Amino acid sequence: MGAIVNLKEAGSKALYGGKAVNLSKLLTAGLPVPSGFAISVKAFSGGKLNETATEELRGLIDGSKKYAVRSSAVSEDAKDASWAGQFETYLNVDSAGVISSIESCHSTTKARARAYGKEMKGGTRCDVAVVVQEMLVPDYAGVLFTRNPVTGANEFVIEYIRGLGEELVSGKADPERIVTNGASDVLTPFNLAKLIALAKAAEQAFGSPQDIEFASQDGTIWLLQSRPITTGSSPNLFDIGEPAELFYWGPSRTEALYMSDWLLATNKVFVEQSADSSWPKPPKSLTLFHGHQMVWLSNEKKFHTYAGNAFTAYLKTRDAAKEYEEWTVLCEQADEAAEHNSEIFPKLVGAWEKTIAAEFSLYGAETVIGNMLSRLNEKDRQEAWQECTLPDEPGFLQRIDEEILGGKSTAELMLSYPWIQDGYFGVTNKAAEYFDKRRGEITGKTPSKIGDANRRKAVAARLGLTTEEVTAFDLARALAKFMDDRKQWMMRTRRFLATLKKNPGLQHGCLYDNGTIVELDEKKAADLWKRYVDYKTVQSDLRGVVASRSDADIVEGEVVVVDSPNAAVRADSILVVPSTSPSYVPLMRNARALITNHGGMMSHAAIVAREFSLPCIVGTKTATKQLKSGDTVVMDLVNGSIQRVR
């Protein structure tokens, strides 16, 4: 191989470096790359071009053109390290200055590159070849990721600015940003469909997701660089949406020991339903145990859609009376296991399993029946709901009230219902307090109303309810009774669990997603609790683009605002800067996280942060103005918000 070759021939990384080899691969694939040549590492001696290479270059350089001179280090543009910004780039170079620019570019193995190299697998070796290409004068330039570099999601992330892309890469400019699954109907000042097609071709040529620099000049799209996305990120499985978009069951006081049997049963049934063509697919959901509390979360729209479809499916495929009978048998088996001191926990889980379809279907009754009754006026709808959903017999709490009013003493009631104050939070031994208080609350009050079949028939006839609507109301009542009796059983059986020395189920919560269960450890549950519960009502002071995330969704710490890479910064601080350059690498290495005013997914800050696994939010516009050194902030690495907490 020659000391200087056409870019298409620059196939040796050891001679021509990573950038040149990648450009060669693009050209070989027939993709549009500005013409140019590569100068081998062997063309230099003592930092200068040797005489043969110098003479050859003079014959290649066109005096009427301008050039871009860029590094192509042997370790550059690799999968594990991009070396973004660590070497010099010279743009708009006149023909007379090309040779001196090549030599300067080759000699940029500086302290900042060595500092960067300490973090990378390739070490500090920095053999630098050089790429020279004809200079474009683009109308627009930008970057495109064929996968989301933060989440790993299968989507295109595109950022662009007017003119040269250098300020985009340096982080000094705030780009326009597009995230798309491949649709090209987004309005852009360049041919988006063509750009996406070229990106797909580049990904196919390299066989892996790519980070691509592009330029648009006079309607033509050019590819300036392509390299593997330098992040090991996978999709953030625990991202279930913004807190305002979620259905919250809880947070409520509980202990994991007393909820794990329900949670394990729910998970098992959800997994079974995910493979059952006769039943709707359960939604992605997240259950968290933290600080003696529990919350169950799912996207609100998807949850209500699932529940409504479950109620409809129950109408068509299930027999509520039969499932109730089967459940009572399982409850008896659990009682027997407790009486004989045998394994109780699996028996409880088995009984719960028989109730889960009914539980979530009942959530959907309101939606389905409400849609059925939409033809009625508000007054008639209310009458239908009032009469047709009343149970035909009192619930268990109403029955206890009747016993109180019938004259039973607190001592007598405690013998029958010692568990009346027990629940998901454990065993209280406070039954006497309940009965004494309840006695005063209900004395002299009108007894609770119950339903009547004849009244229901009369209302149905007067309102013109269809057979389908009456059947739906009948199911809703049956499911409500099922759940009422289950609540009584749940309270009674918590005493069985209190005898266990430890929780045999899930300790900190889990994620359910498309038939798969992911168990959470304590730290993950605490981090997710911060995101979805502690900060759900806090308005963001600042918001930017999440350019790099860590294992945690929330990062909290003290900030230090700096405007110079030479600033003294305490280790483990959250670094807040206008934008970064390669000189900031030593500070970034010691930081807990990074926040910038400017920049996008392809800025120096973003690339290096991802490589260092440094949590990073870029493009906040005003972080250095709104924050001051010593502030404590919370960074949300899912939605890009930053809250000052003190």
C-alpha angles and dihedrals in degrees: 000000000000127000088244122030140169109269092248089060095049095105100139115087092191090059105030105023134233100295095052093047092051092049089049090054091051091051092047088053089055095250123148112264125160109257120257147118141256127234114213124230085242091064090075133077121182090348093306131101112255119243096257093052091046092054092047091051093052088059093050100047116093111214092211095058139071124224145208113225115197138171121253104188119188090242096039127115093014127148094254098038134020096187084216112195095352093117132045127268122196120200133190091019115177117229091254092058100045098094095048090046090052091053093047091048091050092051098054098108091131135166090265091058091049090050090051092046092058088068095046131080091237093064123213100314108125112178103172127206119178136232121208120192137170109269118249124209098212127196088209134006135184151131134273129198116200088207129031101267093209104042101020089232117159096252139106117253113197129181124179144167136192115272125355119011096222094098090049092055092044091052094237094116130061107227134209108253132211128182113188140159089225102290110137099199092103112113111246133160090241136046102285094178090055092047092052091048091052091047091053090050091050091050090050091049093052097035094226140070111289140215104212132189113207141176133199117212123174091339096311121117116219128189111222100178141353129192138156114279104263099223135088092209119144125193111294098248092187096058105105097162140272116327090243090059096054137099108229122205096186147307086215137156111273146128122235091234091063096044104039095087091057092044095049090048092049091050093049093049092046090053090050092047091051088065096040113097091196093060132059118255111259115242125250107273139181126208119194131188112193136147095356090308137101135203131185114204137189137151104282098223094045092046094053091045090053093046092049092049090046091055090050091048091049090054090055104037112021138071108213094194092052094048090049091053092048090050093053089054090053090048090054090051090052090051091051091050090052092047093053094041092241126142103308104171098070089048091055092048090050092053092048091052091063090059104045098086089050093048097053093038090057089057087059097049093086092054096046097042091042090057090048092053096045090106090065126081119252095261093052093045090054091050091051092050093045098051103030098051099048110114117242092229134030120273119243094267090050089051090053089050089055090053091051091050089045090064105261113154125236090249091054093047092049090059091056100036111026089147097058093116096038122105146124090328092058140253117331108176088215100121094123091057090052096051094046093049094044092051090062093044097055104034109117093006125127111261117253115272121246132195130264127205094218093052090049091052091050093050092046091052094046094048095040095239113184125234088252092054093048090049091051091052090048091054092047090054092047092050091047091055089047091054093045092055090044090055090055090049092048092053092047095049098050087086088063090058093046088069092061117097094216141008109274091193136055114333104194107011139267147237122241115201128164098327095322129107121207115191117217128224122219096264094049092049091050092049092049091046089057091052101044104028115018096046102028094109098038116109115226118251091194136014133189142148119296101234098170133010135191132215089282123070091210128050119187126186151114118292131221117198114212136171099188134056087223094064120122107247127182113235117259094026124135104250116222116191139157090240136322136245128189088271089071092064096099090053092046091052091062099038127104092216142340134235124184136187094218141027140065141231092302099045119118090253092054097047097046092042090056091048092050091043086238114158106242139179116187136186099037090145096211110030094121090051099044098041129058132194110278096033116129113223139180116223116204105209093193104055100018097242124144121201126192106222099177 
